[in-house]
Amino acid sequence: MFVLFEEAGKFMAGRVLSEAEASAQVELDSGKRVKVKAANILIKFEKPAPAELIAAAQAQAQAIELDMAYEFAPDEEFGFADLAKDYFSAQATLTEQAGMLFKLFDTPHYFRRAGKGRFKKAPADIIAQALAAIEKKRLIAEQIAQWATELGAGTCPQPIKDQLYKILFKPDKNAPEYKAVVEASRTTHTAPLELLQKAGAIASPYQFHWKRFLLENFPKGTGFPAITAPAIADELPVAPVQAFSIDDSQTTEIDDALSLQGLGSGTVTLGIHIAAPGLAVQPGSPVDVLGRARLSTVYMPGYKVTMLPDDVVQTYTLQEGRDCPAVSLYVTLDEATLEIKASKTKLERVPIAHNLRHDQLDAVVTEQWLTDPAFNHENDVQPAYSLREQLSFLYRLARDLKAKREVVRGKPETFNRPDYNFRLQGNDGAEPQGDETVLISVRQRGAPLDLIVAEAMILANSTWGSWMAEMGVPAIYRSQASLAPGVKVRMGTKALPHAGIGVKSYAWSTSPLRRYTDLVNQWQIMACARHGKTAALAAPFKPKDAELFAIISAFDTAYSAYNGFQGGMERFWTMRYVQQHGITELVATVFKDGMVRADDIPLVLPVMGAQGLPRNAKVRVKLGEMDLITLDVHGTVTERLDVPADAPVEADEAEDDEDVAGPIAIAVDVNEAPEGGSDNSAS
């Protein structure tokens, strides 16, 4: 005897070896023996063979007209054999009964399962919905197949173009557009990105990178809601100084300025004045919510996405001709020895006399101009000339501060590589399109004006960091345990040494308009200035405050993403520069096995023929094809230009904090990108 039974949603048949009241031992055609519950046995038969019955029943099921079977079925619950007798005849054959079972089982939208071999008709409205869904699914499948065919033929359907960046970077895997790309990729044996490139889906490489960044970091766009910058309610004294800032011409978020008092008296007071949005913006306020959502300004060649709305920035920026609210650090120095005697923090309004622009002055304010009183530059211009005495003292002080840090650091800072400035012709700060002509200029790292600002900011950040620790007020610190390879800069709430800079503590506090961590630290500094020894009780963030740790975690993530994007965009525009100038060869320096760094442009690339060459070897490289989507470019060494020598080579140092390096350190290889943006960084 044979039986047809259901097991885990499948129908099987086999020969009965033995049978008890509740179960039977059944041997399948494969020879496998299974124990089958009596309730799961649906048909018992003597012939035909099990395989023949199943094959014949499946064929019979295909011939059953579903609508007619539905009409024949009773409204109450029924068994498959009963419906087979109504549909076929009272003498329905074994094959017809099994065929009806298979048909009912395979059409749950018409017949709901009510038990083993038993069913009940679905309501007509449910069937209509189910049929509509089935038809919709069929049409979608046809659409997916059509789109996949078009993609494979090198054409991108418009719906896929419309969803391009979402498909590539944040796909909905149930969406038909995504399924079409997957299907086309599978059938053509082509990676999705390459497939879409060949199909012409990516019209602009720049937009590819930009849209990807927005999708991942600004899914709701970069616009701000309408918001009003709160006014500063404090009655602040006006400082008896004439301060000046030093920034790039494109900088609108001017958050630091300097002043000097007492030159020639033997005791000099250096003022480091930081824009004070924290005097008006309170934790939890609408402006704070915006800043905390973005955490930092995003810089890229020709454009930037600011942390705060421009109207808010302009309310607190240190604009020349205004008495601007500021948190000021006054450092008293011996004019001869430059020894620091004391420091004091004040909340005040600071008259800003000048906004100097270093890109306009670097050629004038040189080391010789600053150190040789007899030297006059033919292009001396105001107001720099009127500030020459102050700038000369500040440069002398900056070199002294740097030298003292290097003693603590254990080795000198070396700036063997230049910084590169990017300008997009005709851009004027608007969102780039990717086809602009790019200009790349060189500015040597550690230039006098850079050094002046960098050392002043390091002095402020380290002084305030130590001061907050002494007052028991928590802050957000940056630290580095040592200069050993692999020891990275960390962020935390403890005032620990920063070996890379050579200071005993370091808290970013000098860019509150551009970095959220600096705004947080500014609130803590203001509490110290207002409340002294009781500041820990009055500060917005208390010791071991979970909010500080949450801010650090979010900032780390966002800042890494922003710097990675900046590095990628600088690489993109460098490659566009190469294309626009028809550069096919360049001179480069080997910096590790198989990798070189171009001498005149910020381009790092792997090259054939550099394997085994020593570090700092000079080579001529022939460039291969460039891919502006993947940002890949390779080259081949055609000639070694230097004479091999046994002299030791000097290793480049990649400083970990931008305040040492000056402005944003340009990193065209995202795997080598340093931490990025400085207190004096250009947009």
C-alpha positions in Angstrom: 0.0 0.0 0.0 1.1 3.6 -0.8 0.2 6.9 0.9 0.3 10.5 -0.1 1.1 12.8 2.8 2.0 16.4 3.6 5.2 17.2 5.4 6.3 20.8 6.2 4.2 22.2 3.4 5.3 19.7 0.8 3.5 16.7 -0.7 5.3 13.3 -0.8 4.3 9.7 -1.5 5.8 6.4 -0.5 5.3 2.7 0.3 3.9 1.9 3.8 6.3 -0.5 5.7 4.3 -0.6 8.9 1.3 1.2 10.3 0.1 1.9 13.9 -2.9 3.9 15.1 -1.1 7.3 15.3 1.7 6.9 12.6 3.1 4.9 9.8 6.6 4.0 8.6 6.9 5.0 5.0 9.7 4.3 2.5 10.2 7.0 -0.2 11.3 6.4 -3.7 14.8 7.5 -2.7 14.9 4.7 -0.2 14.7 7.1 2.7 12.4 5.9 5.5 10.3 8.4 7.4 7.8 8.4 10.2 4.5 10.0 9.2 1.8 11.0 11.6 -1.6 9.5 10.7 -3.1 13.0 10.6 -0.8 14.0 7.8 -1.8 11.0 5.5 -4.3 12.4 3.0 -4.7 9.5 0.5 -4.1 5.8 0.6 -3.8 3.9 -2.6 -2.6 0.6 -4.2 -1.6 2.0 -7.6 -0.1 3.6 -9.5 3.4 4.0 -8.2 3.9 7.1 -5.9 6.0 9.0 -8.5 3.5 8.4 -11.2 0.6 9.6 -9.0 2.3 12.8 -8.1 3.3 13.6 -11.7 -0.2 12.9 -13.0 -1.8 14.9 -10.2 0.4 17.9 -10.9 -0.7 17.8 -14.6 -4.3 17.4 -13.5 -4.0 20.4 -11.2 -2.9 22.6 -14.1 -6.0 21.8 -16.1 -8.5 22.7 -13.3 -10.3 26.0 -13.9 -9.9 27.9 -10.7 -13.0 30.1 -11.1 -15.2 27.1 -11.8 -13.7 25.2 -8.8 -14.5 28.3 -6.6 -18.1 28.3 -7.8 -18.5 24.6 -7.1 -17.0 24.9 -3.6 -19.4 25.1 -0.7 -19.4 28.2 1.6 -18.6 26.1 4.6 -15.4 24.2 5.3 -14.8 21.2 2.9 -12.3 18.5 2.0 -10.4 18.3 -1.2 -12.0 14.9 -2.2 -15.5 16.3 -1.7 -14.7 19.2 -4.1 -13.1 16.9 -6.6 -16.4 14.8 -6.7 -18.4 18.0 -7.2 -16.0 19.3 -9.9 -15.2 16.2 -11.9 -17.9 13.6 -11.0 -19.1 11.5 -8.1 -16.6 8.9 -9.2 -13.6 11.2 -9.2 -10.4 9.3 -9.8 -7.4 9.1 -7.4 -5.5 11.3 -9.8 -8.3 13.9 -10.0 -8.6 14.0 -6.2 -4.9 14.5 -5.8 -4.9 17.1 -8.5 -7.6 19.0 -6.7 -5.6 18.8 -3.5 -2.6 20.3 -5.2 -4.7 23.0 -6.8 -6.4 24.1 -3.6 -3.1 24.0 -1.8 -1.4 26.3 -4.4 -4.1 28.9 -4.5 -4.4 30.3 -0.9 -5.8 33.5 -2.2 -8.9 31.6 -3.3 -9.0 28.8 -0.7 -7.8 29.2 2.9 -6.4 26.1 4.6 -8.5 24.9 7.4 -6.6 21.8 8.4 -4.9 18.8 6.8 -6.7 18.4 3.4 -9.4 20.8 4.4 -10.2 24.2 3.0 -12.6 27.2 3.1 -13.5 29.7 0.4 -12.0 33.1 0.7 -14.4 36.1 0.6 -14.8 37.6 -2.9 -13.4 41.0 -1.9 -10.2 39.4 -0.5 -9.8 37.5 -3.7 -10.1 40.7 -5.7 -7.4 42.3 -3.6 -5.2 39.2 -3.9 -5.6 39.1 -7.7 -4.8 42.8 -7.9 -1.7 42.2 -5.9 -0.7 39.3 -8.0 -1.2 41.3 -11.2 0.8 44.2 -9.8 3.6 41.8 -8.9 3.5 40.4 -12.4 3.7 43.8 -13.9 6.6 44.8 -11.6 8.5 41.6 -12.5 8.0 42.5 -16.2 9.2 46.0 -15.5 12.3 44.8 -13.7 13.1 42.4 -16.6 12.7 45.2 -19.1 14.9 47.6 -17.1 17.5 45.0 -16.6 17.5 44.3 -20.4 17.9 48.0 -21.1 20.8 48.3 -18.6 22.5 45.3 -20.1 22.2 47.0 -23.5 23.9 50.2 -22.2 20.9 52.4 -21.6 19.7 53.6 -18.2 15.9 53.9 -17.7 14.9 57.2 -16.2 13.3 55.7 -13.0 16.7 54.2 -12.2 18.5 57.5 -12.9 16.1 59.2 -10.5 17.0 56.7 -7.8 20.6 56.3 -8.7 22.3 57.5 -5.5 19.9 55.7 -3.3 20.4 52.5 -5.2 24.2 52.8 -4.9 24.5 53.9 -1.4 21.3 53.4 0.7 19.3 50.9 -1.3 15.8 49.7 -0.6 16.4 46.1 -1.6 12.7 45.5 -2.3 12.5 48.4 -4.7 12.1 47.4 -8.4 14.8 49.8 -9.5 17.4 48.1 -7.2 16.3 44.7 -8.3 16.7 45.6 -11.9 20.3 46.8 -11.3 21.0 43.5 -9.4 19.5 41.4 -12.2 21.4 43.3 -14.9 24.6 43.0 -12.9 24.1 39.3 -12.5 23.3 38.6 -16.2 26.1 40.8 -17.6 28.6 39.7 -14.9 29.4 43.4 -14.3 29.7 45.2 -11.0 26.7 47.6 -10.4 28.8 50.8 -10.4 30.6 49.8 -13.7 27.2 48.7 -15.2 25.6 52.1 -14.4 28.6 54.0 -15.7 28.4 52.1 -19.0 24.7 52.8 -19.2 25.3 56.5 -18.9 23.5 56.8 -15.5 26.3 58.9 -13.9 26.4 62.1 -16.0 28.7 64.0 -13.6 31.5 62.5 -11.5 31.3 65.5 -9.2 27.6 65.0 -8.6 28.3 61.3 -7.9 30.5 62.2 -5.0 28.5 65.2 -3.8 25.1 63.3 -3.8 26.6 60.4 -2.1 27.9 62.6 0.7 24.6 64.4 1.1 22.7 61.1 1.2 24.9 59.7 3.9 25.3 62.9 6.0 22.6 65.4 5.0 19.6 63.2 3.8 17.2 66.2 4.4 19.5 68.7 2.5 21.9 71.3 3.7 19.4 74.2 4.1 18.5 75.7 7.5 15.1 76.5 8.9 14.2 80.1 9.5 15.8 81.1 12.8 16.9 84.2 14.5 20.2 84.6 16.3 19.6 85.3 19.9 20.9 88.6 21.3 23.6 88.7 24.0 21.9 89.9 27.1 25.1 90.5 29.2 26.4 94.0 29.7 30.0 93.6 28.6 32.8 96.0 29.1 34.7 97.2 26.0 38.3 96.0 25.9 41.0 98.8 25.6 42.6 97.1 22.6 42.6 97.2 18.8 42.4 93.6 17.7 43.0 92.1 14.3 42.2 88.7 12.7 44.3 86.7 10.2 42.2 84.4 7.9 41.9 83.4 4.3 39.8 85.7 2.0 37.1 83.1 1.7 36.6 82.8 5.5 33.3 84.2 6.8 33.4 82.5 10.2 36.0 84.7 11.8 36.3 83.3 15.3 39.7 84.4 16.5 41.6 87.7 16.7 44.8 88.9 18.4 45.9 92.1 20.2 49.1 93.4 21.9 49.5 95.9 24.6 52.7 97.3 26.2 55.2 96.9 23.4 58.4 98.7 24.5 57.5 98.7 28.2 59.2 95.4 29.1 55.9 93.7 29.9 53.6 92.7 27.0 50.1 91.5 27.2 48.9 89.2 24.4 45.2 89.1 23.9 43.6 86.1 22.2 40.0 86.9 21.4 37.5 84.2 20.5 34.0 84.9 19.1 31.5 84.3 21.8 28.2 82.7 20.4 28.1 80.9 23.8 27.1 84.2 25.5 23.8 84.1 23.6 23.3 80.5 22.4 22.2 78.2 25.3 22.3 74.4 25.5 19.1 73.0 24.1 18.1 76.2 22.3 17.1 76.1 18.6 20.5 77.4 17.4 22.2 74.8 19.6 20.1 72.0 18.2 21.2 73.0 14.7 24.9 73.1 15.7 24.7 69.8 17.5 23.0 68.2 14.4 25.9 69.2 12.1 28.8 69.3 14.7 31.2 71.0 12.3 31.5 73.1 9.1 32.3 70.9 6.1 35.0 72.3 3.9 35.8 71.4 0.3 37.4 73.2 -2.7 35.2 76.1 -3.7 32.4 75.5 -1.3 31.5 74.8 2.3 28.5 73.6 4.4 28.5 75.7 7.5 27.6 74.4 11.0 25.4 77.4 11.7 23.2 79.5 9.4 25.0 82.5 7.9 22.8 85.0 9.6 23.8 83.5 13.0 27.4 83.4 12.0 27.4 87.0 11.0 25.9 88.0 14.3 28.8 86.7 16.2 31.7 86.8 13.7 34.7 89.1 14.6 33.9 91.6 11.8 36.2 94.6 11.5 34.8 97.9 12.5 32.6 96.4 15.3 33.0 95.9 19.0 32.4 92.1 19.0 31.5 90.0 22.0 34.4 87.7 22.8 36.0 85.4 25.3 39.4 86.8 25.7 42.6 85.2 27.1 45.2 87.7 28.2 48.7 86.4 28.6 51.3 88.6 30.3 54.8 88.1 29.0 58.3 89.4 29.7 59.1 91.3 26.5 62.8 90.3 26.6 62.7 86.7 27.6 59.1 85.9 26.4 58.5 84.1 29.7 54.8 83.8 30.5 54.1 85.5 33.8 50.3 85.2 34.1 47.1 84.6 32.3 43.5 85.9 32.7 40.2 85.2 31.0 37.6 87.9 30.4 34.1 88.2 28.8 34.0 91.5 27.0 33.4 93.3 23.7 36.5 93.6 21.6 37.1 96.4 19.0 38.1 94.6 15.8 40.3 97.0 13.8 41.3 94.8 10.9 40.5 91.5 9.2 43.8 90.6 7.6 43.8 88.1 4.7 46.9 85.9 4.6 46.5 84.9 1.0 46.9 88.6 0.2 49.8 89.2 2.6 51.9 86.1 2.5 54.1 87.5 -0.2 54.7 90.7 1.9 54.7 89.4 5.5 57.8 87.2 5.1 60.3 86.2 7.6 62.8 88.8 6.4 60.1 91.5 6.5 59.3 90.5 10.1 62.9 90.1 11.4 64.9 92.8 9.6 63.7 96.4 10.5 65.8 97.8 7.6 64.0 95.6 5.0 61.1 97.3 3.1 59.0 95.3 0.7 58.2 97.1 -2.5 54.5 96.1 -2.1 54.1 97.2 1.5 50.4 97.9 2.1 48.2 99.0 4.9 47.1 97.8 7.3 49.8 95.2 7.6 52.5 97.9 7.5 51.0 99.8 10.4 51.0 96.4 12.3 54.6 95.5 11.5 55.9 96.0 15.0 53.1 93.9 16.5 53.4 91.2 13.8 57.2 91.1 14.3 56.8 90.5 18.1 54.1 87.9 17.5 56.3 86.0 15.0 59.2 86.1 17.5 56.8 84.8 20.2 55.4 82.1 17.9 58.9 80.7 17.1 59.7 80.7 20.8 56.4 78.9 21.7 57.1 76.4 19.0 60.6 75.7 20.1 59.5 75.2 23.7 56.8 72.7 22.5 59.4 70.9 20.5 61.5 70.4 23.7 58.5 68.7 25.4 57.6 66.9 22.2 61.1 65.4 22.0 61.7 66.2 18.4 61.2 69.2 16.0 58.2 69.6 13.8 59.2 69.4 10.2 57.1 70.8 7.4 58.6 69.2 4.3 55.5 69.4 2.2 53.6 72.4 1.2 49.9 73.2 1.6 47.8 73.6 -1.5 45.0 76.2 -2.0 42.2 75.3 -4.4 40.2 77.9 -6.3 37.4 77.3 -8.7 37.2 80.1 -11.4 33.8 81.8 -11.5 32.5 79.8 -8.6 32.1 82.7 -6.1 31.1 80.4 -3.3 28.2 78.8 -5.2 27.7 75.0 -5.2 30.2 73.7 -7.8 29.0 71.7 -10.8 32.2 69.8 -11.4 33.2 71.4 -14.7 34.8 74.6 -13.3 38.4 75.4 -14.1 40.4 74.7 -11.0 43.5 76.6 -9.8 45.9 75.1 -7.4 48.5 77.2 -5.7 51.2 76.4 -3.2 51.6 77.8 0.3 54.5 76.5 2.4 53.5 75.1 5.7 54.7 77.1 8.6 54.6 80.4 6.8 54.9 83.4 9.3 51.2 84.4 9.4 50.2 80.8 9.7 52.7 80.2 12.5 51.5 83.3 14.4 47.9 82.2 14.4 48.6 78.5 15.0 50.8 79.1 18.0 48.4 81.6 19.5 45.5 79.1 19.2 47.6 76.3 20.7 48.5 78.6 23.6 44.8 79.4 24.2 43.6 75.8 23.8 46.3 74.4 26.2 45.9 77.2 28.7 42.1 77.0 28.9 42.3 73.2 29.0 44.6 73.2 32.0 42.5 76.0 33.7 39.2 74.1 33.4 40.9 71.0 34.8 42.2 73.0 37.8 38.7 74.4 38.4 37.2 70.9 38.3 35.1 71.7 35.3 34.8 68.9 32.7 35.6 69.7 29.0 36.3 67.9 25.7 40.0 67.3 25.4 42.2 65.9 22.7 45.2 63.8 23.8 47.9 61.6 22.4 49.9 59.3 24.6 53.1 59.3 22.6 54.5 59.8 19.1 55.0 56.1 18.6 53.7 54.7 15.3 50.0 53.8 15.5 49.3 55.9 18.7 46.3 58.1 17.6 44.8 61.3 18.9 41.9 60.5 21.2 39.0 62.7 22.4 37.8 62.4 26.0 36.8 64.4 29.1 40.2 64.2 30.9 43.0 66.7 30.7 45.7 64.4 29.4 49.0 65.3 27.6 49.1 65.7 23.8 52.5 64.3 22.7 52.0 65.4 19.1 51.7 69.0 20.0 53.9 69.0 23.1 51.4 70.4 25.7 50.1 68.9 29.0 46.5 69.3 28.0 44.6 70.5 24.9 40.9 71.4 24.6 39.6 72.8 21.3 38.0 76.1 22.2 39.0 78.6 19.5 36.5 77.8 16.7 33.0 78.0 18.3 31.4 79.1 15.0 32.8 76.1 13.1 33.1 73.2 15.6 30.5 72.1 18.1 33.1 70.8 20.5 34.6 74.3 20.8 31.1 75.8 21.5 30.7 73.2 24.3 34.1 74.1 25.8 33.3 77.8 25.5 30.2 77.3 27.8 32.5 75.6 30.3 35.2 78.4 30.0 32.5 81.1 30.6 31.3 79.3 33.7 34.9 79.4 35.0 35.2 83.1 34.2 31.9 84.0 35.9 32.0 81.7 38.9 35.6 80.9 39.7 36.0 78.1 42.2 32.3 77.3 42.2 32.3 76.9 38.4 31.8 73.1 38.5 28.4 73.7 40.1 27.3 76.3 37.5 28.8 74.9 34.3 26.2 73.4 31.8 28.0 70.0 31.8 28.9 68.4 35.1 31.7 65.8 35.8 30.9 62.4 34.2 28.0 64.0 32.3 26.7 61.4 29.8 25.9 64.2 27.4 29.6 65.0 27.0 30.4 61.5 26.0 27.5 61.4 23.5 28.8 64.7 22.0 32.3 63.2 21.6 31.0 60.1 20.0 28.8 61.9 17.5 31.6 64.5 16.7 34.2 61.8 16.1 31.9 60.1 13.6 30.8 63.3 11.8 34.3 64.8 11.7 35.8 61.7 10.2 33.2 61.6 7.5 33.6 65.3 6.7 37.4 65.0 6.5 37.1 61.9 4.4 34.9 63.8 2.0 37.1 66.8 1.9 40.1 64.6 1.1 38.1 62.9 -1.7 37.0 66.3 -3.2 40.6 67.6 -3.1 41.7 64.5 -5.0 38.8 64.9 -7.5 39.8 68.5 -8.2 43.5 67.6 -8.4 42.6 65.0 -11.1 40.5 67.6 -12.9 43.5 69.9 -12.8 45.6 67.2 -14.4 43.0 66.8 -17.2 42.5 70.5 -17.8 46.2 71.1 -18.1 46.9 68.0 -20.2 49.5 66.7 -17.7 50.7 63.3 -18.9 54.0 63.2 -16.9 55.1 64.5 -13.5 58.0 64.4 -11.1 57.3 62.6 -7.9 58.9 61.4 -4.7 58.7 57.8 -3.4 57.3 57.7 0.1 56.6 54.0 0.6 56.9 50.9 -1.5 55.0 51.3 -4.7 53.6 54.7 -3.8 54.7 58.2 -4.8 53.7 61.8 -4.0 53.8 64.3 -6.8 56.2 67.2 -6.2 54.1 70.1 -7.6 50.5 69.0 -7.1 48.7 67.3 -4.2 48.5 63.8 -5.8 49.4 60.5 -4.3 49.3 57.4 -6.6 50.6 53.9 -6.9 53.1 53.4 -9.7 54.7 50.5 -11.5 58.5 50.5 -11.2 58.8 52.1 -7.8 58.9 48.9 -5.9 62.2 48.6 -4.1 63.2 52.2 -4.5 64.2 54.0 -1.3 62.1 56.6 0.4 62.6 60.1 -1.0 63.9 58.8 -4.4 63.0 61.2 -7.2 61.3 59.7 -10.2 59.5 60.8 -13.4 56.1 59.2 -13.7 53.9 58.7 -16.8 50.3 58.9 -15.8 47.7 56.3 -16.8 44.0 56.7 -17.3 42.1 58.4 -14.5 38.7 57.4 -13.1 36.9 60.4 -11.6 34.3 58.1 -10.1 36.6 55.8 -8.2 39.3 58.5 -8.0 41.8 55.9 -9.2 44.9 56.8 -11.1 48.0 54.8 -11.7 51.4 55.5 -13.2 54.6 54.0 -14.4 58.1 55.1 -13.5 59.9 56.1 -16.7 63.1 57.5 -15.2 64.9 57.9 -11.8 66.0 61.5 -11.5 68.2 61.5 -8.4 71.6 59.9 -7.8 71.4 57.1 -5.3 73.3 58.0 -2.1 74.1 56.4 1.2 73.1 59.5 3.1 70.2 59.0 5.5 66.8 60.3 4.3 64.6 62.6 6.3 61.2 61.2 6.9 58.2 63.5 6.4 56.1 64.1 9.5 52.3 64.1 9.3 51.2 66.2 12.2 48.1 65.0 13.9 46.5 68.3 14.9 46.0 71.0 12.5 47.0 73.8 14.9 50.6 72.6 14.5 50.3 72.3 10.7 48.5 75.6 10.2 45.5 75.5 7.9 43.8 72.4 6.7 46.4 69.9 5.7 45.5 68.8 2.2 45.3 65.0 2.0 44.4 63.7 -1.5 44.5 60.1 -0.4 41.6 59.5 1.9 43.6 56.7 3.6 46.2 59.2 4.6 43.9 62.1 5.5 45.0 63.9 8.7 42.4 65.2 11.1 41.7 68.3 9.1 40.4 71.9 9.7 42.3 74.4 11.7 41.4 77.4 13.7 42.7 79.4 10.8 41.5 77.1 8.0 40.3 78.4 4.7 37.1 77.3 3.1 
